[in-house]
Amino acid sequence: MPRAPKKASKENGNGGNGHITSDEVAKKAYDLYLSRGGGHGADFDDWIEAEKQLKESQQQQPPPAPERRKRPRATSST
């Protein structure tokens, strides 16, 4: 059975993995719909514009810094 794709974490909006979820696009498209005054008939255009804006904003964000592991400090034996 094929595995379901992992969901992006919400740490920085898209998980830093380069993928935009359909939920993120839907929310942005709805925001665009509201900003147009809620006029019907442009849902496809709103969706495409939402994807475009999210991809552009994703490209402008720097990639997340890799996590560093803390090493235990050496203790002096004096």
ROGUGU-964507 format. One line per field, with one value per residue (C-alpha): y, x, z; residue number from 0; residue in three letters. Coordinates in Angstrom, 1 decimal. Each point is the difference from the previous one (the first is absolute). Layout:
<atoms>
north [Y:...]
east [X:...]
up [Z:...]
num [NUM:...]
residuo [Ala:...]
</atoms>
This chain:
<atoms>
north [0.0:3.4:2.4:3.2:3.1:1.7:3.2:3.1:1.2:3.4:1.3:2.5:-0.4:-2.7:-2.1:1.3:-3.0:1.9:-1.3:2.0:-1.8:0.2:1.3:2.9:0.8:-0.2:2.4:2.5:-0.4:0.7:3.1:1.2:-0.8:2.2:2.8:0.1:0.6:-3.6:0.0:-3.4:-1.5:0.5:-3.0:-1.5:3.3:0.5:-3.5:0.6:3.4:-1.4:-2.7:2.6:2.3:-2.9:-1.2:3.5:0.6:-3.5:0.9:3.3:-1.8:-1.3:-3.7:-1.1:-0.3:-3.5:-1.0:-0.3:-2.7:1.1:-1.9:-0.6:2.2:-1.5:0.2:0.8:-2.5:2.3]
east [0.0:1.5:0.9:-1.9:2.2:1.2:-1.8:2.1:0.7:-1.2:3.3:0.5:-3.2:1.1:2.3:3.0:-0.2:-0.9:-3.6:-3.1:-3.0:-3.5:-1.3:2.5:-1.1:-3.7:0.4:1.9:-2.5:-2.8:1.8:0.3:-3.7:-0.9:2.4:-1.9:-3.2:-1.2:-1.0:-0.7:1.3:3.8:0.8:2.4:1.8:0.2:1.5:2.7:0.8:0.2:2.5:2.0:0.2:0.9:2.7:1.5:-0.1:1.6:2.9:0.6:0.4:3.4:0.2:-0.1:3.3:1.1:-0.5:3.2:0.4:1.5:3.0:0.5:2.7:3.2:0.3:3.3:1.3:1.9]
up [0.0:-0.9:2.8:0.4:-0.5:3.2:1.0:0.2:3.5:1.0:1.3:-2.8:-1.9:-2.4:2.0:-1.9:-2.3:-3.2:-0.2:0.3:1.3:-1.6:3.3:-0.2:-3.6:1.0:2.8:-2.2:-2.8:2.5:1.2:-3.6:-0.5:3.0:-1.2:-3.3:1.9:-0.1:-3.7:-1.4:-3.2:0.5:2.2:-2.4:-0.5:3.8:0.4:-2.7:1.5:3.5:-1.2:-1.7:3.0:2.4:-2.3:-0.3:3.7:0.6:-2.4:1.9:3.4:0.9:0.6:3.6:1.8:0.7:3.6:2.0:2.6:3.3:1.0:3.7:1.4:1.2:3.7:1.5:2.6:2.4]
num [0:1:2:3:4:5:6:7:8:9:10:11:12:13:14:15:16:17:18:19:20:21:22:23:24:25:26:27:28:29:30:31:32:33:34:35:36:37:38:39:40:41:42:43:44:45:46:47:48:49:50:51:52:53:54:55:56:57:58:59:60:61:62:63:64:65:66:67:68:69:70:71:72:73:74:75:76:77]
residuo [Met:Pro:Arg:Ala:Pro:Lys:Lys:Ala:Ser:Lys:Glu:Asn:Gly:Asn:Gly:Gly:Asn:Gly:His:Ile:Thr:Ser:Asp:Glu:Val:Ala:Lys:Lys:Ala:Tyr:Asp:Leu:Tyr:Leu:Ser:Arg:Gly:Gly:Gly:His:Gly:Ala:Asp:Phe:Asp:Asp:Trp:Ile:Glu:Ala:Glu:Lys:Gln:Leu:Lys:Glu:Ser:Gln:Gln:Gln:Gln:Pro:Pro:Pro:Ala:Pro:Glu:Arg:Arg:Lys:Arg:Pro:Arg:Ala:Thr:Ser:Ser:Thr]
</atoms>
